């Protein structure tokens, strides 16, 4: 955008707002109790104070002392924020003040207005937070008077050069539709039982914004926003290259390897070697100085590292050199938007060139009932647009029997599908590997036996003398294997 923006102090929210708030405008932040409205206001003011701007927090509900204490606990530097405390003191209760002739609105409106005018006039703040605007209703005799008073108050602040956030606890019993019409922008903080905490913007004059629900989390450091991923807005130029595995027989099977910027699904039953083969591609990439990242949704990091070291994949050395990150992910803690932002940091800040998700089933747990395909499609499309090679580990529940590429309907988004299969040969349980899809090149149509040994991955010759491999119980054709 050509115009300057004011940062909200929350990087994710600035991204949703395409850079931040438009200066000299008034914004309504609305939500229920505990939704994070005050926290957002403190982020906005402390960001301004850090830039040397004068800031003012006008509170008509919670005391300034309590806001300052709570803000300090969250790590906010409260020294740069000026407070105008208009909240009721204990004297009002102990002195049992009553109004016998005039209404409370008539008695209290004038001194309240005077204090605000004096404070704004002397401080001349560039950022103002008013918490909460609903208190003005009680200083007005009717709805018309309230609307006129709020419009006049907002205009007064904007004429002083301030950017204003006013907070509302709009509800069914106390709607704030009139405030939404008066504001230049509306930011909604939601707290649902099914989808957790979310933020959405429904109005933003003078600018476009990122629509939809965005994940929000309140932490001991304030508010974090994870914007919903929009893959179409990201694009990085890259050269399509073939990425080999470093195992000659496996590369023969793939006619050289997998291509940069493609999505590859390794699919098969548990323990068949899907993760190991993915890490083999990362081992070869590390030799070229490329960085890879593995997101482990199921297997503990320690076990994965130990297992890889035992089969000649030096993951510890790769990690020490910065060419590999193994990141454990608890799917019941992170939601899809938060995970997507984790991936973006690895790609955009740490320049990861291969990303592996292990596994699709674990990722699915983080969705909490949301659509797997839409979220995974957006993530893979973003990574492809950035020139990142994607490896998805997909686990099938069946050991043998009828063959299926996946159980969850994601095969359409794959450029390459490599399957691993248990087979029974003369009473022995063995493993076979094959390719059923490769968009960028041809591939070997036969299957090969694969072994994972302490020396690494060993891939055999094509299994041309067996049939019925996909059923899991192959039969020999012609000469027997031991002949």
C-alpha positions in Angstrom: 0.0 0.0 0.0 1.2 3.5 -0.8 0.0 5.1 2.4 1.9 4.8 5.7 0.6 2.3 8.2 0.7 2.1 12.0 1.8 -1.3 13.4 -0.7 -2.8 15.8 2.3 -4.4 17.7 1.1 -7.8 16.6 2.9 -9.0 13.4 0.1 -11.5 12.5 -2.6 -8.8 12.8 -0.5 -6.4 10.7 -0.4 -9.1 8.0 -4.2 -9.5 8.2 -4.5 -5.7 7.8 -2.0 -5.6 4.9 0.6 -3.6 6.9 -1.3 -2.2 9.9 -3.9 0.4 10.7 -4.5 3.5 8.5 -3.4 6.6 10.6 -6.0 9.1 11.9 -8.9 6.6 11.8 -11.0 5.1 14.5 -11.3 1.3 14.9 -13.7 -0.8 16.9 -12.4 -3.8 18.7 -15.2 -6.0 19.9 -15.5 -9.3 21.8 -16.8 -10.9 24.9 -15.2 -11.0 28.3 -11.7 -12.5 28.3 -11.4 -12.3 24.5 -8.2 -10.2 24.6 -9.5 -6.7 23.8 -7.4 -5.0 26.5 -4.3 -7.0 25.5 -4.7 -5.9 21.8 -5.0 -2.3 23.0 -1.8 -2.6 25.1 0.0 -4.0 22.1 -1.1 -1.1 20.0 0.0 1.5 22.6 3.4 0.0 23.5 4.3 -0.3 19.8 3.7 3.4 19.5 5.6 4.2 22.6 8.5 2.2 21.3 8.5 4.5 18.3 8.6 7.6 20.5 4.9 8.4 20.0 2.8 9.7 22.8 0.0 7.3 23.8 -3.1 7.5 26.0 -5.2 4.8 27.6 -8.6 6.1 28.7 -10.3 3.6 31.0 -13.9 3.9 32.2 -14.2 0.4 33.6 -11.1 -1.4 35.0 -8.8 0.8 37.0 -5.5 2.1 35.5 -3.6 0.4 38.3 -5.0 -3.0 37.5 -4.5 -2.6 33.8 -0.9 -1.6 34.4 -0.3 -4.5 36.7 -1.7 -7.1 34.3 0.2 -5.5 31.4 3.4 -5.7 33.3 2.8 -9.4 34.0 2.6 -10.0 30.2 5.9 -8.2 29.6 4.5 -4.9 28.3 6.6 -1.8 29.0 3.9 0.4 30.6 6.2 3.4 31.2 5.5 5.0 27.8 1.7 4.8 28.2 -0.3 7.7 29.8 -3.5 6.7 31.6 -6.7 8.7 32.1 -8.6 6.7 34.8 -12.3 7.5 34.7 -13.4 4.3 36.4 -15.5 4.5 39.5 -13.5 4.7 42.8 -14.5 3.1 46.1 -15.6 6.5 47.3 -18.7 6.3 45.2 -19.9 3.3 47.1 -18.8 4.3 50.6 -20.3 7.8 50.3 -23.5 6.4 48.9 -23.9 9.1 46.2 -27.4 9.6 44.9 -28.9 11.9 42.3 -32.2 13.4 43.6 -32.9 16.1 41.0 -30.8 15.4 37.9 -30.2 12.1 36.1 -26.8 10.4 36.5 -26.0 11.1 32.8 -26.6 14.9 33.3 -24.4 15.0 36.4 -21.4 12.9 35.3 -21.2 13.7 31.5 -19.8 17.2 31.9 -16.9 16.4 34.3 -16.0 13.2 32.3 -15.9 15.1 29.0 -13.9 17.9 30.6 -11.2 15.5 31.8 -10.9 13.8 28.4 -10.6 17.2 26.7 -7.9 18.4 29.1 -5.9 15.2 29.0 -5.9 15.0 25.2 -5.2 18.7 24.8 -2.2 18.6 27.1 -0.7 15.3 26.0 -1.6 15.4 22.2 -1.4 11.6 21.8 -0.9 9.9 18.5 -2.5 6.7 19.7 -5.6 6.5 21.9 -7.4 3.4 23.4 -10.8 4.0 24.9 -11.9 1.1 27.2 -14.9 0.7 27.0 -17.0 2.9 24.7 -20.2 1.3 26.0 -19.8 3.3 29.2 -20.8 6.4 27.1 -24.2 5.0 26.8 -24.8 5.6 30.5 -23.8 9.2 30.0 -26.4 9.7 27.4 -30.1 10.2 27.9 -31.1 8.3 24.7 -29.8 6.4 21.7 -29.7 9.6 19.5 -27.8 11.5 22.1 -25.3 8.6 22.5 -24.7 8.4 18.7 -24.2 12.1 18.4 -21.9 12.2 21.4 -19.7 9.3 20.2 -19.4 10.8 16.7 -18.4 14.1 18.1 -15.9 12.5 20.5 -14.3 10.5 17.7 -14.1 13.5 15.5 -12.4 15.5 18.3 -9.7 12.8 18.7 -9.1 12.5 15.0 -8.8 16.3 14.6 -6.0 16.1 17.2 -4.1 13.7 14.9 -4.8 10.6 16.9 -5.4 7.0 15.7 -8.1 5.6 18.0 -9.1 2.1 19.1 -12.3 2.0 21.1 -13.3 -1.2 22.8 -16.8 -2.7 22.9 -18.3 -5.7 24.6 -21.1 -6.0 22.2 -23.6 -8.8 22.9 -27.1 -9.9 22.1 -28.5 -8.0 25.1 -26.3 -4.9 24.4 -25.7 -4.7 20.7 -23.2 -2.3 19.2 -24.3 -2.1 15.6 -24.3 1.7 15.8 -20.7 1.7 16.8 -19.8 -0.5 13.9 -21.4 2.0 11.5 -19.4 4.9 13.1 -16.0 3.2 13.0 -13.5 3.1 10.1 -12.7 -0.5 10.9 -14.1 -3.4 12.9 -11.9 -6.1 14.5 -13.8 -9.0 16.1 -12.3 -11.3 18.8 -14.1 -14.6 19.0 -13.8 -17.4 21.6 -15.7 -20.5 20.4 -15.7 -24.0 22.0 -15.1 -25.8 18.7 -12.7 -23.6 16.8 -10.9 -22.0 19.8 -9.9 -18.3 19.7 -10.2 -16.6 16.4 -10.0 -13.0 15.0 -11.7 -11.6 11.9 -12.0 -8.2 10.3 -15.4 -7.2 8.9 -14.7 -3.6 8.0 -11.6 -1.7 7.0 -12.1 1.6 5.2 -9.5 2.7 2.7 -7.8 -0.7 2.3 -8.2 -4.3 1.5 -7.6 -6.9 4.2 -7.3 -10.6 4.7 -10.8 -12.0 5.1 -11.9 -15.0 7.1 -11.2 -16.4 10.6 -7.6 -16.2 11.8 -6.3 -18.2 14.7 -5.5 -16.3 17.9 -3.7 -17.4 21.0 -3.3 -15.5 24.3 0.0 -16.3 25.9 2.1 -15.0 28.8 3.6 -12.6 26.3 0.4 -11.2 25.0 -1.6 -11.9 21.8 -0.4 -14.0 18.8 -2.3 -14.1 15.5 -1.7 -16.8 12.9 -3.3 -15.6 9.6 -5.1 -18.1 7.4 -2.7 -19.1 4.7 -3.3 -17.6 1.3 -1.0 -19.5 -1.1 -1.8 -17.4 -4.1 -0.1 -14.3 -2.7 3.3 -16.0 -2.4 5.6 -16.7 -5.3 9.3 -17.3 -5.5 11.2 -17.9 -8.8 13.1 -21.2 -8.9 14.7 -23.6 -11.3 13.1 -27.0 -11.6 15.8 -29.5 -10.9 15.9 -33.2 -10.2 16.7 -34.1 -6.6 18.4 -37.5 -6.3 18.2 -39.7 -3.3 21.8 -40.9 -3.4 20.7 -44.5 -3.7 21.4 -45.5 -7.4 18.7 -48.1 -7.7 16.1 -45.9 -6.1 17.1 -43.1 -8.5 16.8 -45.5 -11.4 13.3 -46.3 -10.3 12.5 -42.6 -10.3 14.5 -41.8 -13.5 16.8 -39.6 -11.6 14.8 -38.6 -8.4 12.0 -36.2 -7.5 11.8 -32.6 -8.8 12.2 -29.4 -6.9 8.9 -27.7 -6.1 6.8 -30.8 -6.3 4.7 -32.7 -3.8 5.7 -36.4 -3.1 3.6 -38.8 -1.1 5.4 -41.7 0.5 2.5 -44.1 1.2 2.5 -47.5 2.9 1.8 -49.4 6.1 3.5 -48.7 9.4 7.2 -49.5 9.8 7.7 -50.1 6.1 10.3 -47.3 5.7 8.4 -44.2 4.5 10.1 -41.7 6.8 13.5 -43.3 6.3 13.4 -42.8 2.5 12.3 -39.2 2.9 15.2 -38.6 5.2 17.5 -40.2 2.6 16.6 -37.4 0.2 17.3 -34.9 2.9 20.7 -36.5 3.6 21.7 -36.1 -0.1 20.4 -32.5 -0.1 22.5 -31.7 3.0 25.6 -32.7 1.0 24.7 -29.9 -1.4 24.3 -27.5 1.5 20.5 -27.3 1.3 18.4 -27.1 4.4 15.5 -29.5 5.2 12.9 -29.7 8.0 10.9 -32.6 9.3 7.7 -32.0 11.3 7.1 -35.1 13.5 3.5 -35.4 14.5 3.8 -38.9 15.9 7.3 -40.2 16.5 9.4 -38.6 19.4 12.4 -36.7 18.2 14.8 -38.7 20.2 13.6 -42.0 18.7 13.7 -40.6 15.2 17.3 -39.3 15.6 18.5 -42.6 17.1 16.9 -44.7 14.4 18.4 -42.6 11.6 21.9 -42.7 13.1 21.6 -46.5 13.3 21.0 -46.8 9.6 23.8 -44.5 8.4 21.8 -41.2 8.1 23.9 -38.7 10.1 21.0 -36.5 11.3 22.9 -35.2 14.3 25.8 -33.9 12.1 23.2 -32.5 9.7 21.5 -30.7 12.5 24.8 -29.3 13.9 25.6 -27.9 10.4 22.2 -26.3 10.1 21.1 -28.4 7.1 18.3 -30.2 9.1 15.7 -29.3 11.6 13.6 -32.0 13.3 10.6 -30.3 14.9 8.2 -32.3 17.1 4.6 -31.1 16.8 1.9 -31.8 19.3 -1.2 -31.9 17.0 -3.7 -31.3 19.9 -1.9 -28.1 20.8 -1.4 -26.4 17.4 -4.1 -25.7 14.9 -3.6 -25.7 11.1 -3.1 -21.9 10.9 -0.5 -22.0 13.7 1.3 -24.9 12.0 1.3 -23.2 8.6 2.9 -20.1 10.2 5.6 -22.4 11.7 6.3 -23.7 8.2 6.4 -20.2 6.8 9.1 -19.2 9.3 11.3 -22.1 8.2 10.8 -21.4 4.5 11.0 -17.5 4.5 13.4 -16.9 7.3 15.6 -20.1 7.4 15.4 -20.9 3.7 14.3 -24.5 4.1 14.1 -26.2 0.6 12.7 -29.6 1.6 9.7 -29.9 4.0 8.5 -33.3 5.3 5.2 -33.8 7.2 5.3 -37.0 9.2 2.5 -37.9 9.0 -0.7 -36.9 7.3 -2.6 -38.8 10.1 -0.9 -36.7 12.8 -1.6 -33.5 10.9 -5.2 -34.4 10.6 -5.5 -34.4 14.4 -4.7 -30.7 14.5 -7.7 -29.9 12.3 -10.2 -30.6 15.1 -13.0 -31.5 12.7 -12.0 -29.1 9.9 -11.5 -30.2 6.3 -8.2 -32.0 5.9 -7.9 -31.6 2.1 -8.5 -27.8 2.0 -5.9 -27.1 4.7 -3.3 -29.5 3.3 -3.9 -28.2 -0.3 -3.3 -24.6 0.8 -0.1 -25.6 2.6 1.3 -27.7 -0.2 0.4 -25.0 -2.8 2.2 -22.4 -0.8 5.3 -24.5 -0.5 5.2 -25.3 -4.2 4.9 -21.6 -5.1 8.0 -21.0 -2.9 10.0 -23.6 -4.8 10.0 -26.0 -1.8 10.0 -29.8 -2.3 7.2 -31.3 -0.2 7.2 -34.8 1.2 4.0 -36.2 2.8 4.2 -39.4 4.8 0.9 -41.2 4.5 0.2 -44.3 6.6 -2.1 -47.0 5.4 -3.9 -49.1 8.0 -3.8 -52.3 6.0 -0.6 -54.5 6.0 -1.5 -56.6 3.0 -4.6 -57.0 0.8 -6.1 -54.7 -1.8 -3.8 -51.8 -2.7 -4.9 -48.2 -2.1 -2.7 -45.1 -2.7 -4.1 -43.2 0.3 -7.0 -43.5 2.7 -7.9 -39.8 2.8 -8.3 -38.7 -0.8 -5.1 -36.6 -1.2 -3.5 -38.4 -4.1 -4.8 -35.7 -6.6 -2.4 -33.0 -5.1 0.7 -35.2 -5.4 3.1 -34.9 -8.3 4.8 -38.1 -7.3 3.4 -41.1 -5.4 5.9 -43.7 -4.2 4.4 -46.7 -2.4 6.0 -49.2 -0.1 4.5 -52.6 0.5 4.9 -55.6 2.7 5.0 -58.8 0.7 5.3 -62.5 1.8 7.8 -64.5 -0.1 8.3 -68.1 0.9 7.2 -67.5 4.5 9.3 -64.4 4.9 8.0 -60.8 5.3 9.8 -58.6 2.9 9.3 -55.0 1.6 8.8 -53.7 -2.0 8.9 -50.2 -3.4 7.3 -48.8 -6.5 6.0 -45.7 -8.3 2.5 -45.2 -9.5 2.6 -41.5 -10.4 5.2 -39.0 -11.6 4.1 -35.9 -13.4 7.4 -34.4 -14.4 9.1 -37.4 -16.0 8.7 -41.1 -16.8 9.5 -43.7 -14.2 10.3 -47.4 -13.9 7.1 -49.5 -14.1 8.5 -52.5 -12.2 8.8 -52.9 -8.4 11.9 -53.5 -6.4 12.7 -55.1 -3.1 14.0 -52.7 -0.5 15.8 -53.3 2.8 16.8 -50.9 5.5 20.1 -52.0 7.0 22.7 -50.5 9.4 24.6 -49.5 6.3 21.7 -47.6 4.8 18.9 -48.2 2.3 19.4 -51.1 -0.1 17.3 -51.4 -3.1 17.3 -54.6 -5.2 16.8 -55.4 -8.9 13.4 -55.1 -10.5 11.0 -57.9 -9.3 10.2 -59.2 -12.8 9.6 -62.8 -11.7 6.8 -62.1 -9.3 3.1 -61.3 -9.9 0.4 -60.3 -7.4 2.8 -58.0 -5.5 0.1 -55.4 -4.8 -2.1 -58.0 -3.1 0.7 -58.7 -0.6 1.0 -62.4 -1.5 3.0 -62.6 -4.8 3.5 -65.7 -6.8 6.7 -66.7 -8.7 6.6 -66.8 -12.5 9.1 -69.0 -14.3 12.3 -69.8 -12.3 12.0 -69.8 -8.5 14.0 -67.2 -6.5 16.3 -69.8 -5.0 17.1 -71.6 -8.3 
